[in-house]
């Protein structure tokens, strides 16, 4: 399950402590632990509660991975997710391509200061 891997990443990189995330989202720690360990899928109610408290820079990825967990592998190519303002919508951009991923990041950078700062930093490191 892709979502459980991402949740593990958030905990391992100290974006959130599991106990704090459970408390802030109003979900049982045991349920969140089962999701993290892949023993239980994340239901829609839990997803909504987690999206309400996750840092904005992690919300879109969390939602995309949840959607990918819901769609059978043979149909995942139908998921083309890009940001639109503060929401996530379906579009024709293919984030699996470099051009699509860059365009997606540019759109997010318009409303997300952390992403904008990261892109500016990366650009300053790779000047010829």
Protein Blocks (a to p, Z undefined) as FASTA:
>chain_A
ZZlmmmmmmmmnomacfklmmmmnopafklmmmmmnopaccdfklmmmmmmmgcfklmmm
mmmmmmmmmpcfklmmmpccddehjbccddfbdfkbmklmmmmmmmmmmmmmklmmmmmm
mmmmmcZZ
